[in-house]
Amino acid sequence: MDNPPAKPDKETLIKLVKQGIEMLADRNISSIVILSSYKINSVLKDNYGVDIKVDRIGRILSSVAKNNKLKKLSTNIPKYQLQIAKVGRLEYPELSSS
C-alpha cells in the first residue's frame, strides 16, 4: 500500500505556485493569461506529478493577486487576469520567520 505524499509546507507551495504561473505564461500565446487555482493545479500535476489541494493553491493565488492588484474576473471560480509582461515582477507572499 502506498503512503500518501507528504503535505508541502508553505514555502514549497509558494514556489510551486510561482512555477505554475510561469509555466502558464510561457505556454500562453496572447498577451494576457487567466489564472485560476484549477489551471495551476493541472499544470503542476501534469509537469511535476504534484497533487495539491486546489483550495491551498487558491489561497496562495488570492494573496498573489491582492499583492499585485490583479483584476478579478466575475466567475464562480476565482480567476485573475495577468499581463504576460508582468510575470517576472510578481510579488509573492512572504513567509514570516517568527
mmCIF file as gemmi writes it, N, C-alpha and C atoms, coordinates in Angstrom:
data_model
loop_
_atom_site.group_PDB
_atom_site.id
_atom_site.type_symbol
_atom_site.label_atom_id
_atom_site.label_alt_id
_atom_site.label_comp_id
_atom_site.label_asym_id
_atom_site.label_entity_id
_atom_site.label_seq_id
_atom_site.pdbx_PDB_ins_code
_atom_site.Cartn_x
_atom_site.Cartn_y
_atom_site.Cartn_z
_atom_site.occupancy
_atom_site.B_iso_or_equiv
_atom_site.pdbx_formal_charge
_atom_site.auth_seq_id
_atom_site.auth_asym_id
_atom_site.pdbx_PDB_model_num
ATOM 1 N N . MET Axp A 1 ? 0.836 -1.172 0 1 0 ? 1 A 1
ATOM 2 C CA . MET Axp A 1 ? 0 0 0 1 0 ? 1 A 1
ATOM 3 C C . MET Axp A 1 ? 0.888 1.245 0 1 0 ? 1 A 1
ATOM 4 N N . ASP Axp A 2 ? 0.594 2.185 -0.891 1 0 ? 2 A 1
ATOM 5 C CA . ASP Axp A 2 ? 1.392 3.409 -0.985 1 0 ? 2 A 1
ATOM 6 C C . ASP Axp A 2 ? 0.976 4.399 0.086 1 0 ? 2 A 1
ATOM 7 N N . ASN Axp A 3 ? 1.959 5.094 0.63 1 0 ? 3 A 1
ATOM 8 C CA . ASN Axp A 3 ? 1.662 6.175 1.556 1 0 ? 3 A 1
ATOM 9 C C . ASN Axp A 3 ? 1.318 7.422 0.768 1 0 ? 3 A 1
ATOM 10 N N . PRO Axp A 4 ? 0.354 8.224 1.237 1 0 ? 4 A 1
ATOM 11 C CA . PRO Axp A 4 ? 0.053 9.461 0.522 1 0 ? 4 A 1
ATOM 12 C C . PRO Axp A 4 ? 1.246 10.405 0.591 1 0 ? 4 A 1
ATOM 13 N N . PRO Axp A 5 ? 1.434 11.252 -0.439 1 0 ? 5 A 1
ATOM 14 C CA . PRO Axp A 5 ? 2.579 12.164 -0.42 1 0 ? 5 A 1
ATOM 15 C C . PRO Axp A 5 ? 2.474 13.141 0.741 1 0 ? 5 A 1
ATOM 16 N N . ALA Axp A 6 ? 3.625 13.55 1.232 1 0 ? 6 A 1
ATOM 17 C CA . ALA Axp A 6 ? 3.659 14.5 2.343 1 0 ? 6 A 1
ATOM 18 C C . ALA Axp A 6 ? 3.08 15.841 1.904 1 0 ? 6 A 1
ATOM 19 N N . LYS Axp A 7 ? 2.395 16.481 2.811 1 0 ? 7 A 1
ATOM 20 C CA . LYS Axp A 7 ? 1.788 17.779 2.533 1 0 ? 7 A 1
ATOM 21 C C . LYS Axp A 7 ? 2.906 18.822 2.452 1 0 ? 7 A 1
ATOM 22 N N . PRO Axp A 8 ? 3.004 19.55 1.322 1 0 ? 8 A 1
ATOM 23 C CA . PRO Axp A 8 ? 4.1 20.518 1.199 1 0 ? 8 A 1
ATOM 24 C C . PRO Axp A 8 ? 3.932 21.682 2.169 1 0 ? 8 A 1
ATOM 25 N N . ASP Axp A 9 ? 5.055 22.2 2.668 1 0 ? 9 A 1
ATOM 26 C CA . ASP Axp A 9 ? 4.984 23.354 3.553 1 0 ? 9 A 1
ATOM 27 C C . ASP Axp A 9 ? 4.682 24.607 2.726 1 0 ? 9 A 1
ATOM 28 N N . LYS Axp A 10 ? 4.439 25.708 3.416 1 0 ? 10 A 1
ATOM 29 C CA . LYS Axp A 10 ? 4.01 26.924 2.731 1 0 ? 10 A 1
ATOM 30 C C . LYS Axp A 10 ? 5.067 27.444 1.762 1 0 ? 10 A 1
ATOM 31 N N . GLU Axp A 11 ? 6.319 27.361 2.148 1 0 ? 11 A 1
ATOM 32 C CA . GLU Axp A 11 ? 7.407 27.841 1.281 1 0 ? 11 A 1
ATOM 33 C C . GLU Axp A 11 ? 7.438 27.034 -0.024 1 0 ? 11 A 1
ATOM 34 N N . THR Axp A 12 ? 7.338 25.726 0.078 1 0 ? 12 A 1
ATOM 35 C CA . THR Axp A 12 ? 7.329 24.862 -1.103 1 0 ? 12 A 1
ATOM 36 C C . THR Axp A 12 ? 6.103 25.144 -1.95 1 0 ? 12 A 1
ATOM 37 N N . LEU Axp A 13 ? 4.967 25.338 -1.298 1 0 ? 13 A 1
ATOM 38 C CA . LEU Axp A 13 ? 3.724 25.614 -2.004 1 0 ? 13 A 1
ATOM 39 C C . LEU Axp A 13 ? 3.817 26.914 -2.808 1 0 ? 13 A 1
ATOM 40 N N . ILE Axp A 14 ? 4.393 27.946 -2.205 1 0 ? 14 A 1
ATOM 41 C CA . ILE Axp A 14 ? 4.559 29.225 -2.912 1 0 ? 14 A 1
ATOM 42 C C . ILE Axp A 14 ? 5.462 29.047 -4.126 1 0 ? 14 A 1
ATOM 43 N N . LYS Axp A 15 ? 6.552 28.301 -3.968 1 0 ? 15 A 1
ATOM 44 C CA . LYS Axp A 15 ? 7.465 28.052 -5.096 1 0 ? 15 A 1
ATOM 45 C C . LYS Axp A 15 ? 6.756 27.297 -6.215 1 0 ? 15 A 1
ATOM 46 N N . LEU Axp A 16 ? 5.951 26.304 -5.85 1 0 ? 16 A 1
ATOM 47 C CA . LEU Axp A 16 ? 5.222 25.536 -6.865 1 0 ? 16 A 1
ATOM 48 C C . LEU Axp A 16 ? 4.195 26.395 -7.593 1 0 ? 16 A 1
ATOM 49 N N . VAL Axp A 17 ? 3.482 27.249 -6.852 1 0 ? 17 A 1
ATOM 50 C CA . VAL Axp A 17 ? 2.509 28.146 -7.48 1 0 ? 17 A 1
ATOM 51 C C . VAL Axp A 17 ? 3.229 29.1 -8.429 1 0 ? 17 A 1
ATOM 52 N N . LYS Axp A 18 ? 4.379 29.608 -8.011 1 0 ? 18 A 1
ATOM 53 C CA . LYS Axp A 18 ? 5.169 30.501 -8.864 1 0 ? 18 A 1
ATOM 54 C C . LYS Axp A 18 ? 5.575 29.781 -10.152 1 0 ? 18 A 1
ATOM 55 N N . GLN Axp A 19 ? 6.048 28.536 -10.036 1 0 ? 19 A 1
ATOM 56 C CA . GLN Axp A 19 ? 6.427 27.762 -11.224 1 0 ? 19 A 1
ATOM 57 C C . GLN Axp A 19 ? 5.22 27.513 -12.115 1 0 ? 19 A 1
ATOM 58 N N . GLY Axp A 20 ? 4.067 27.236 -11.514 1 0 ? 20 A 1
ATOM 59 C CA . GLY Axp A 20 ? 2.851 27.009 -12.281 1 0 ? 20 A 1
ATOM 60 C C . GLY Axp A 20 ? 2.425 28.244 -13.054 1 0 ? 20 A 1
ATOM 61 N N . ILE Axp A 21 ? 2.491 29.407 -12.413 1 0 ? 21 A 1
ATOM 62 C CA . ILE Axp A 21 ? 2.131 30.665 -13.081 1 0 ? 21 A 1
ATOM 63 C C . ILE Axp A 21 ? 3.087 30.939 -14.236 1 0 ? 21 A 1
ATOM 64 N N . GLU Axp A 22 ? 4.383 30.761 -13.992 1 0 ? 22 A 1
ATOM 65 C CA . GLU Axp A 22 ? 5.374 30.999 -15.045 1 0 ? 22 A 1
ATOM 66 C C . GLU Axp A 22 ? 5.168 30.043 -16.219 1 0 ? 22 A 1
ATOM 67 N N . MET Axp A 23 ? 4.841 28.807 -15.929 1 0 ? 23 A 1
ATOM 68 C CA . MET Axp A 23 ? 4.618 27.829 -16.986 1 0 ? 23 A 1
ATOM 69 C C . MET Axp A 23 ? 3.374 28.178 -17.804 1 0 ? 23 A 1
ATOM 70 N N . LEU Axp A 24 ? 2.302 28.596 -17.126 1 0 ? 24 A 1
ATOM 71 C CA . LEU Axp A 24 ? 1.094 29.012 -17.839 1 0 ? 24 A 1
ATOM 72 C C . LEU Axp A 24 ? 1.391 30.212 -18.741 1 0 ? 24 A 1
ATOM 73 N N . ALA Axp A 25 ? 2.173 31.148 -18.233 1 0 ? 25 A 1
ATOM 74 C CA . ALA Axp A 25 ? 2.517 32.34 -19.011 1 0 ? 25 A 1
ATOM 75 C C . ALA Axp A 25 ? 3.382 31.99 -20.218 1 0 ? 25 A 1
ATOM 76 N N . ASP Axp A 26 ? 4.338 31.067 -20.03 1 0 ? 26 A 1
ATOM 77 C CA . ASP Axp A 26 ? 5.218 30.667 -21.131 1 0 ? 26 A 1
ATOM 78 C C . ASP Axp A 26 ? 4.447 30.018 -22.269 1 0 ? 26 A 1
ATOM 79 N N . ARG Axp A 27 ? 3.443 29.246 -21.937 1 0 ? 27 A 1
ATOM 80 C CA . ARG Axp A 27 ? 2.691 28.497 -22.943 1 0 ? 27 A 1
ATOM 81 C C . ARG Axp A 27 ? 1.53 29.289 -23.527 1 0 ? 27 A 1
ATOM 82 N N . ASN Axp A 28 ? 1.289 30.472 -23.017 1 0 ? 28 A 1
ATOM 83 C CA . ASN Axp A 28 ? 0.165 31.286 -23.479 1 0 ? 28 A 1
ATOM 84 C C . ASN Axp A 28 ? 0.566 32.08 -24.715 1 0 ? 28 A 1
ATOM 85 N N . ILE Axp A 29 ? -0.329 32.167 -25.699 1 0 ? 29 A 1
ATOM 86 C CA . ILE Axp A 29 ? 0.022 32.877 -26.933 1 0 ? 29 A 1
ATOM 87 C C . ILE Axp A 29 ? -0.467 34.322 -26.949 1 0 ? 29 A 1
ATOM 88 N N . SER Axp A 30 ? -1.403 34.673 -26.078 1 0 ? 30 A 1
ATOM 89 C CA . SER Axp A 30 ? -1.871 36.058 -26.049 1 0 ? 30 A 1
ATOM 90 C C . SER Axp A 30 ? -1.055 36.858 -25.028 1 0 ? 30 A 1
ATOM 91 N N . SER Axp A 31 ? -1.344 38.135 -24.92 1 0 ? 31 A 1
ATOM 92 C CA . SER Axp A 31 ? -0.59 38.992 -24.003 1 0 ? 31 A 1
ATOM 93 C C . SER Axp A 31 ? -1.144 38.939 -22.575 1 0 ? 31 A 1
ATOM 94 N N . ILE Axp A 32 ? -2.27 38.245 -22.4 1 0 ? 32 A 1
ATOM 95 C CA . ILE Axp A 32 ? -2.892 38.133 -21.083 1 0 ? 32 A 1
ATOM 96 C C . ILE Axp A 32 ? -3.166 36.663 -20.791 1 0 ? 32 A 1
ATOM 97 N N . VAL Axp A 33 ? -2.875 36.25 -19.569 1 0 ? 33 A 1
ATOM 98 C CA . VAL Axp A 33 ? -3.173 34.883 -19.14 1 0 ? 33 A 1
ATOM 99 C C . VAL Axp A 33 ? -4.209 34.965 -18.014 1 0 ? 33 A 1
ATOM 100 N N . ILE Axp A 34 ? -5.142 34.024 -18.03 1 0 ? 34 A 1
ATOM 101 C CA . ILE Axp A 34 ? -6.144 33.938 -16.974 1 0 ? 34 A 1
ATOM 102 C C . ILE Axp A 34 ? -5.663 32.883 -15.974 1 0 ? 34 A 1
ATOM 103 N N . LEU Axp A 35 ? -5.53 33.291 -14.728 1 0 ? 35 A 1
ATOM 104 C CA . LEU Axp A 35 ? -5.036 32.394 -13.685 1 0 ? 35 A 1
ATOM 105 C C . LEU Axp A 35 ? -6.186 31.883 -12.83 1 0 ? 35 A 1
ATOM 106 N N . SER Axp A 36 ? -6.183 30.607 -12.557 1 0 ? 36 A 1
ATOM 107 C CA . SER Axp A 36 ? -7.116 30.025 -11.595 1 0 ? 36 A 1
ATOM 108 C C . SER Axp A 36 ? -6.392 28.909 -10.861 1 0 ? 36 A 1
ATOM 109 N N . SER Axp A 37 ? -6.887 28.583 -9.694 1 0 ? 37 A 1
ATOM 110 C CA . SER Axp A 37 ? -6.255 27.527 -8.911 1 0 ? 37 A 1
ATOM 111 C C . SER Axp A 37 ? -6.345 26.181 -9.626 1 0 ? 37 A 1
ATOM 112 N N . TYR Axp A 38 ? -7.41 25.966 -10.385 1 0 ? 38 A 1
ATOM 113 C CA . TYR Axp A 38 ? -7.566 24.704 -11.114 1 0 ? 38 A 1
ATOM 114 C C . TYR Axp A 38 ? -6.538 24.586 -12.239 1 0 ? 38 A 1
ATOM 115 N N . LYS Axp A 39 ? -6.294 25.692 -12.945 1 0 ? 39 A 1
ATOM 116 C CA . LYS Axp A 39 ? -5.281 25.671 -14.015 1 0 ? 39 A 1
ATOM 117 C C . LYS Axp A 39 ? -3.892 25.401 -13.436 1 0 ? 39 A 1
ATOM 118 N N . ILE Axp A 40 ? -3.564 26.095 -12.365 1 0 ? 40 A 1
ATOM 119 C CA . ILE Axp A 40 ? -2.247 25.923 -11.75 1 0 ? 40 A 1
ATOM 120 C C . ILE Axp A 40 ? -2.095 24.495 -11.237 1 0 ? 40 A 1
ATOM 121 N N . ASN Axp A 41 ? -3.136 23.961 -10.613 1 0 ? 41 A 1
ATOM 122 C CA . ASN Axp A 41 ? -3.1 22.589 -10.128 1 0 ? 41 A 1
ATOM 123 C C . ASN Axp A 41 ? -2.885 21.609 -11.279 1 0 ? 41 A 1
ATOM 124 N N . SER Axp A 42 ? -3.557 21.832 -12.379 1 0 ? 42 A 1
ATOM 125 C CA . SER Axp A 42 ? -3.428 20.957 -13.549 1 0 ? 42 A 1
ATOM 126 C C . SER Axp A 42 ? -2.004 20.988 -14.109 1 0 ? 42 A 1
ATOM 127 N N . VAL Axp A 43 ? -1.423 22.165 -14.207 1 0 ? 43 A 1
ATOM 128 C CA . VAL Axp A 43 ? -0.055 22.312 -14.717 1 0 ? 43 A 1
ATOM 129 C C . VAL Axp A 43 ? 0.938 21.608 -13.79 1 0 ? 43 A 1
ATOM 130 N N . LEU Axp A 44 ? 0.774 21.795 -12.489 1 0 ? 44 A 1
ATOM 131 C CA . LEU Axp A 44 ? 1.683 21.169 -11.536 1 0 ? 44 A 1
ATOM 132 C C . LEU Axp A 44 ? 1.55 19.641 -11.57 1 0 ? 44 A 1
ATOM 133 N N . LYS Axp A 45 ? 0.325 19.165 -11.708 1 0 ? 45 A 1
ATOM 134 C CA . LYS Axp A 45 ? 0.097 17.722 -11.747 1 0 ? 45 A 1
ATOM 135 C C . LYS Axp A 45 ? 0.689 17.112 -13.016 1 0 ? 45 A 1
ATOM 136 N N . ASP Axp A 46 ? 0.472 17.768 -14.164 1 0 ? 46 A 1
ATOM 137 C CA . ASP Axp A 46 ? 0.949 17.251 -15.449 1 0 ? 46 A 1
ATOM 138 C C . ASP Axp A 46 ? 2.466 17.293 -15.575 1 0 ? 46 A 1
ATOM 139 N N . ASN Axp A 47 ? 3.099 18.351 -15.074 1 0 ? 47 A 1
ATOM 140 C CA . ASN Axp A 47 ? 4.527 18.546 -15.292 1 0 ? 47 A 1
ATOM 141 C C . ASN Axp A 47 ? 5.418 18.069 -14.145 1 0 ? 47 A 1
ATOM 142 N N . TYR Axp A 48 ? 4.908 18.107 -12.933 1 0 ? 48 A 1
ATOM 143 C CA . TYR Axp A 48 ? 5.731 17.745 -11.785 1 0 ? 48 A 1
ATOM 144 C C . TYR Axp A 48 ? 5.187 16.534 -11.023 1 0 ? 48 A 1
ATOM 145 N N . GLY Axp A 49 ? 3.99 16.09 -11.373 1 0 ? 49 A 1
ATOM 146 C CA . GLY Axp A 49 ? 3.389 14.971 -10.666 1 0 ? 49 A 1
ATOM 147 C C . GLY Axp A 49 ? 2.991 15.32 -9.244 1 0 ? 49 A 1
ATOM 148 N N . VAL Axp A 50 ? 2.811 16.618 -8.982 1 0 ? 50 A 1
ATOM 149 C CA . VAL Axp A 50 ? 2.467 17.097 -7.651 1 0 ? 50 A 1
ATOM 150 C C . VAL Axp A 50 ? 0.959 17.302 -7.58 1 0 ? 50 A 1
ATOM 151 N N . ASP Axp A 51 ? 0.333 16.706 -6.588 1 0 ? 51 A 1
ATOM 152 C CA . ASP Axp A 51 ? -1.113 16.869 -6.418 1 0 ? 51 A 1
ATOM 153 C C . ASP Axp A 51 ? -1.374 17.597 -5.112 1 0 ? 51 A 1
ATOM 154 N N . ILE Axp A 52 ? -1.756 18.855 -5.241 1 0 ? 52 A 1
ATOM 155 C CA . ILE Axp A 52 ? -2.011 19.705 -4.08 1 0 ? 52 A 1
ATOM 156 C C . ILE Axp A 52 ? -3.486 20.066 -4.093 1 0 ? 52 A 1
ATOM 157 N N . LYS Axp A 53 ? -4.078 20.166 -2.923 1 0 ? 53 A 1
ATOM 158 C CA . LYS Axp A 53 ? -5.482 20.557 -2.856 1 0 ? 53 A 1
ATOM 159 C C . LYS Axp A 53 ? -5.663 21.929 -3.496 1 0 ? 53 A 1
ATOM 160 N N . VAL Axp A 54 ? -6.713 22.03 -4.308 1 0 ? 54 A 1
ATOM 161 C CA . VAL Axp A 54 ? -6.963 23.262 -5.056 1 0 ? 54 A 1
ATOM 162 C C . VAL Axp A 54 ? -7.198 24.446 -4.128 1 0 ? 54 A 1
ATOM 163 N N . ASP Axp A 55 ? -7.812 24.214 -2.977 1 0 ? 55 A 1
ATOM 164 C CA . ASP Axp A 55 ? -8.079 25.334 -2.071 1 0 ? 55 A 1
ATOM 165 C C . ASP Axp A 55 ? -6.796 25.927 -1.496 1 0 ? 55 A 1
ATOM 166 N N . ARG Axp A 56 ? -5.765 25.102 -1.302 1 0 ? 56 A 1
ATOM 167 C CA . ARG Axp A 56 ? -4.469 25.623 -0.825 1 0 ? 56 A 1
ATOM 168 C C . ARG Axp A 56 ? -3.825 26.485 -1.896 1 0 ? 56 A 1
ATOM 169 N N . ILE Axp A 57 ? -3.899 26.036 -3.151 1 0 ? 57 A 1
ATOM 170 C CA . ILE Axp A 57 ? -3.367 26.83 -4.265 1 0 ? 57 A 1
ATOM 171 C C . ILE Axp A 57 ? -4.155 28.125 -4.371 1 0 ? 57 A 1
ATOM 172 N N . GLY Axp A 58 ? -5.467 28.028 -4.21 1 0 ? 58 A 1
ATOM 173 C CA . GLY Axp A 58 ? -6.337 29.207 -4.298 1 0 ? 58 A 1
ATOM 174 C C . GLY Axp A 58 ? -5.989 30.276 -3.284 1 0 ? 58 A 1
ATOM 175 N N . ARG Axp A 59 ? -5.628 29.864 -2.065 1 0 ? 59 A 1
ATOM 176 C CA . ARG Axp A 59 ? -5.263 30.846 -1.041 1 0 ? 59 A 1
ATOM 177 C C . ARG Axp A 59 ? -3.985 31.586 -1.417 1 0 ? 59 A 1
ATOM 178 N N . ILE Axp A 60 ? -3.01 30.85 -1.934 1 0 ? 60 A 1
ATOM 179 C CA . ILE Axp A 60 ? -1.761 31.485 -2.365 1 0 ? 60 A 1
ATOM 180 C C . ILE Axp A 60 ? -2.035 32.404 -3.554 1 0 ? 60 A 1
ATOM 181 N N . LEU Axp A 61 ? -2.808 31.914 -4.525 1 0 ? 61 A 1
ATOM 182 C CA . LEU Axp A 61 ? -3.132 32.715 -5.708 1 0 ? 61 A 1
ATOM 183 C C . LEU Axp A 61 ? -3.875 33.985 -5.319 1 0 ? 61 A 1
ATOM 184 N N . SER Axp A 62 ? -4.773 33.879 -4.367 1 0 ? 62 A 1
ATOM 185 C CA . SER Axp A 62 ? -5.522 35.042 -3.899 1 0 ? 62 A 1
ATOM 186 C C . SER Axp A 62 ? -4.6 36.095 -3.301 1 0 ? 62 A 1
ATOM 187 N N . SER Axp A 63 ? -3.624 35.667 -2.504 1 0 ? 63 A 1
ATOM 188 C CA . SER Axp A 63 ? -2.7 36.642 -1.911 1 0 ? 63 A 1
ATOM 189 C C . SER Axp A 63 ? -1.761 37.224 -2.966 1 0 ? 63 A 1
ATOM 190 N N . VAL Axp A 64 ? -1.377 36.425 -3.968 1 0 ? 64 A 1
ATOM 191 C CA . VAL Axp A 64 ? -0.566 36.954 -5.081 1 0 ? 64 A 1
ATOM 192 C C . VAL Axp A 64 ? -1.372 38.02 -5.819 1 0 ? 64 A 1
ATOM 193 N N . ALA Axp A 65 ? -2.633 37.724 -6.085 1 0 ? 65 A 1
ATOM 194 C CA . ALA Axp A 65 ? -3.492 38.672 -6.799 1 0 ? 65 A 1
ATOM 195 C C . ALA Axp A 65 ? -3.672 39.959 -6 1 0 ? 65 A 1
ATOM 196 N N . LYS Axp A 66 ? -3.842 39.827 -4.697 1 0 ? 66 A 1
ATOM 197 C CA . LYS Axp A 66 ? -4.019 41.006 -3.84 1 0 ? 66 A 1
ATOM 198 C C . LYS Axp A 66 ? -2.744 41.838 -3.801 1 0 ? 66 A 1
ATOM 199 N N . ASN Axp A 67 ? -1.589 41.181 -3.645 1 0 ? 67 A 1
ATOM 200 C CA . ASN Axp A 67 ? -0.303 41.895 -3.586 1 0 ? 67 A 1
ATOM 201 C C . ASN Axp A 67 ? -0.001 42.633 -4.877 1 0 ? 67 A 1
ATOM 202 N N . ASN Axp A 68 ? -0.447 42.093 -6.006 1 0 ? 68 A 1
ATOM 203 C CA . ASN Axp A 68 ? -0.115 42.662 -7.314 1 0 ? 68 A 1
ATOM 204 C C . ASN Axp A 68 ? -1.278 43.389 -7.974 1 0 ? 68 A 1
ATOM 205 N N . LYS Axp A 69 ? -2.382 43.521 -7.242 1 0 ? 69 A 1
ATOM 206 C CA . LYS Axp A 69 ? -3.574 44.216 -7.726 1 0 ? 69 A 1
ATOM 207 C C . LYS Axp A 69 ? -4.038 43.675 -9.088 1 0 ? 69 A 1
ATOM 208 N N . LEU Axp A 70 ? -4.139 42.345 -9.178 1 0 ? 70 A 1
ATOM 209 C CA . LEU Axp A 70 ? -4.612 41.72 -10.407 1 0 ? 70 A 1
ATOM 210 C C . LEU Axp A 70 ? -6.122 41.847 -10.488 1 0 ? 70 A 1
ATOM 211 N N . LYS Axp A 71 ? -6.623 42.014 -11.705 1 0 ? 71 A 1
ATOM 212 C CA . LYS Axp A 71 ? -8.063 42.142 -11.913 1 0 ? 71 A 1
ATOM 213 C C . LYS Axp A 71 ? -8.726 40.788 -11.709 1 0 ? 71 A 1
ATOM 214 N N . LYS Axp A 72 ? -9.766 40.769 -10.855 1 0 ? 72 A 1
ATOM 215 C CA . LYS Axp A 72 ? -10.514 39.542 -10.605 1 0 ? 72 A 1
ATOM 216 C C . LYS Axp A 72 ? -11.681 39.482 -11.594 1 0 ? 72 A 1
ATOM 217 N N . LEU Axp A 73 ? -11.844 38.345 -12.229 1 0 ? 73 A 1
ATOM 218 C CA . LEU Axp A 73 ? -12.941 38.16 -13.166 1 0 ? 73 A 1
ATOM 219 C C . LEU Axp A 73 ? -14.173 37.686 -12.411 1 0 ? 73 A 1
ATOM 220 N N . SER Axp A 74 ? -15.334 38.093 -12.878 1 0 ? 74 A 1
ATOM 221 C CA . SER Axp A 74 ? -16.566 37.727 -12.181 1 0 ? 74 A 1
ATOM 222 C C . SER Axp A 74 ? -17.055 36.36 -12.657 1 0 ? 74 A 1
ATOM 223 N N . THR Axp A 75 ? -16.542 35.326 -12.01 1 0 ? 75 A 1
ATOM 224 C CA . THR Axp A 75 ? -16.941 33.948 -12.287 1 0 ? 75 A 1
ATOM 225 C C . THR Axp A 75 ? -17.162 33.253 -10.955 1 0 ? 75 A 1
ATOM 226 N N . ASN Axp A 76 ? -17.769 32.084 -10.996 1 0 ? 76 A 1
ATOM 227 C CA . ASN Axp A 76 ? -17.979 31.329 -9.75 1 0 ? 76 A 1
ATOM 228 C C . ASN Axp A 76 ? -16.657 30.893 -9.132 1 0 ? 76 A 1
ATOM 229 N N . ILE Axp A 77 ? -15.726 30.496 -9.965 1 0 ? 77 A 1
ATOM 230 C CA . ILE Axp A 77 ? -14.398 30.103 -9.506 1 0 ? 77 A 1
ATOM 231 C C . ILE Axp A 77 ? -13.506 31.336 -9.629 1 0 ? 77 A 1
ATOM 232 N N . PRO Axp A 78 ? -12.816 31.745 -8.554 1 0 ? 78 A 1
ATOM 233 C CA . PRO Axp A 78 ? -11.962 32.935 -8.65 1 0 ? 78 A 1
ATOM 234 C C . PRO Axp A 78 ? -10.911 32.8 -9.76 1 0 ? 78 A 1
ATOM 235 N N . LYS Axp A 79 ? -10.915 33.765 -10.65 1 0 ? 79 A 1
ATOM 236 C CA . LYS Axp A 79 ? -9.938 33.812 -11.731 1 0 ? 79 A 1
ATOM 237 C C . LYS Axp A 79 ? -9.388 35.225 -11.804 1 0 ? 79 A 1
ATOM 238 N N . TYR Axp A 80 ? -8.114 35.317 -12.176 1 0 ? 80 A 1
ATOM 239 C CA . TYR Axp A 80 ? -7.453 36.615 -12.215 1 0 ? 80 A 1
ATOM 240 C C . TYR Axp A 80 ? -6.788 36.801 -13.562 1 0 ? 80 A 1
ATOM 241 N N . GLN Axp A 81 ? -6.768 38.044 -13.992 1 0 ? 81 A 1
ATOM 242 C CA . GLN Axp A 81 ? -6.183 38.411 -15.279 1 0 ? 81 A 1
ATOM 243 C C . GLN Axp A 81 ? -4.778 38.938 -15.045 1 0 ? 81 A 1
ATOM 244 N N . LEU Axp A 82 ? -3.814 38.394 -15.782 1 0 ? 82 A 1
ATOM 245 C CA . LEU Axp A 82 ? -2.413 38.796 -15.624 1 0 ? 82 A 1
ATOM 246 C C . LEU Axp A 82 ? -1.803 39.067 -16.982 1 0 ? 82 A 1
ATOM 247 N N . GLN Axp A 83 ? -1.181 40.228 -17.12 1 0 ? 83 A 1
ATOM 248 C CA . GLN Axp A 83 ? -0.464 40.532 -18.358 1 0 ? 83 A 1
ATOM 249 C C . GLN Axp A 83 ? 0.855 39.78 -18.333 1 0 ? 83 A 1
ATOM 250 N N . ILE Axp A 84 ? 1.175 39.138 -19.449 1 0 ? 84 A 1
ATOM 251 C CA . ILE Axp A 84 ? 2.386 38.325 -19.548 1 0 ? 84 A 1
ATOM 252 C C . ILE Axp A 84 ? 3.631 39.141 -19.196 1 0 ? 84 A 1
ATOM 253 N N . ALA Axp A 85 ? 3.664 40.409 -19.584 1 0 ? 85 A 1
ATOM 254 C CA . ALA Axp A 85 ? 4.834 41.254 -19.334 1 0 ? 85 A 1
ATOM 255 C C . ALA Axp A 85 ? 5.107 41.442 -17.84 1 0 ? 85 A 1
ATOM 256 N N . LYS Axp A 86 ? 4.095 41.225 -16.979 1 0 ? 86 A 1
ATOM 257 C CA . LYS Axp A 86 ? 4.255 41.449 -15.54 1 0 ? 86 A 1
ATOM 258 C C . LYS Axp A 86 ? 4.618 40.193 -14.765 1 0 ? 86 A 1
ATOM 259 N N . VAL Axp A 87 ? 4.745 39.06 -15.436 1 0 ? 87 A 1
ATOM 260 C CA . VAL Axp A 87 ? 5.014 37.798 -14.742 1 0 ? 87 A 1
ATOM 261 C C . VAL Axp A 87 ? 6.311 37.85 -13.952 1 0 ? 87 A 1
ATOM 262 N N . GLY Axp A 88 ? 7.354 38.402 -14.51 1 0 ? 88 A 1
ATOM 263 C CA . GLY Axp A 88 ? 8.651 38.458 -13.835 1 0 ? 88 A 1
ATOM 264 C C . GLY Axp A 88 ? 8.678 39.391 -12.646 1 0 ? 88 A 1
ATOM 265 N N . ARG Axp A 89 ? 7.724 40.318 -12.573 1 0 ? 89 A 1
ATOM 266 C CA . ARG Axp A 89 ? 7.702 41.299 -11.485 1 0 ? 89 A 1
ATOM 267 C C . ARG Axp A 89 ? 6.649 40.988 -10.418 1 0 ? 89 A 1
ATOM 268 N N . LEU Axp A 90 ? 6.041 39.812 -10.485 1 0 ? 90 A 1
ATOM 269 C CA . LEU Axp A 90 ? 5.02 39.463 -9.495 1 0 ? 90 A 1
ATOM 270 C C . LEU Axp A 90 ? 5.628 39.366 -8.104 1 0 ? 90 A 1
ATOM 271 N N . GLU Axp A 91 ? 4.881 39.851 -7.123 1 0 ? 91 A 1
ATOM 272 C CA . GLU Axp A 91 ? 5.299 39.734 -5.735 1 0 ? 91 A 1
ATOM 273 C C . GLU Axp A 91 ? 4.524 38.584 -5.115 1 0 ? 91 A 1
ATOM 274 N N . TYR Axp A 92 ? 5.241 37.7 -4.459 1 0 ? 92 A 1
ATOM 275 C CA . TYR Axp A 92 ? 4.625 36.537 -3.83 1 0 ? 92 A 1
ATOM 276 C C . TYR Axp A 92 ? 4.587 36.75 -2.337 1 0 ? 92 A 1
ATOM 277 N N . PRO Axp A 93 ? 3.675 36.071 -1.644 1 0 ? 93 A 1
ATOM 278 C CA . PRO Axp A 93 ? 3.576 36.258 -0.184 1 0 ? 93 A 1
ATOM 279 C C . PRO Axp A 93 ? 4.898 35.907 0.482 1 0 ? 93 A 1
ATOM 280 N N . GLU Axp A 94 ? 5.239 36.701 1.474 1 0 ? 94 A 1
ATOM 281 C CA . GLU Axp A 94 ? 6.477 36.433 2.205 1 0 ? 94 A 1
ATOM 282 C C . GLU Axp A 94 ? 6.174 35.537 3.389 1 0 ? 94 A 1
ATOM 283 N N . LEU Axp A 95 ? 7.124 34.732 3.703 1 0 ? 95 A 1
ATOM 284 C CA . LEU Axp A 95 ? 6.974 33.845 4.839 1 0 ? 95 A 1
ATOM 285 C C . LEU Axp A 95 ? 7.442 34.557 6.098 1 0 ? 95 A 1
ATOM 286 N N . SER Axp A 96 ? 6.625 34.502 7.123 1 0 ? 96 A 1
ATOM 287 C CA . SER Axp A 96 ? 7.048 35.133 8.379 1 0 ? 96 A 1
ATOM 288 C C . SER Axp A 96 ? 8.057 34.219 9.047 1 0 ? 96 A 1
ATOM 289 N N . SER Axp A 97 ? 9.153 34.789 9.44 1 0 ? 97 A 1
ATOM 290 C CA . SER Axp A 97 ? 10.222 33.993 10.057 1 0 ? 97 A 1
ATOM 291 C C . SER Axp A 97 ? 10.186 34.098 11.569 1 0 ? 97 A 1
ATOM 292 N N . SER Axp A 98 ? 8.986 33.981 12.126 1 0 ? 98 A 1
ATOM 293 C CA . SER Axp A 98 ? 8.86 34.071 13.585 1 0 ? 98 A 1
ATOM 294 C C . SER Axp A 98 ? 8.721 32.718 14.218 1 0 ? 98 A 1
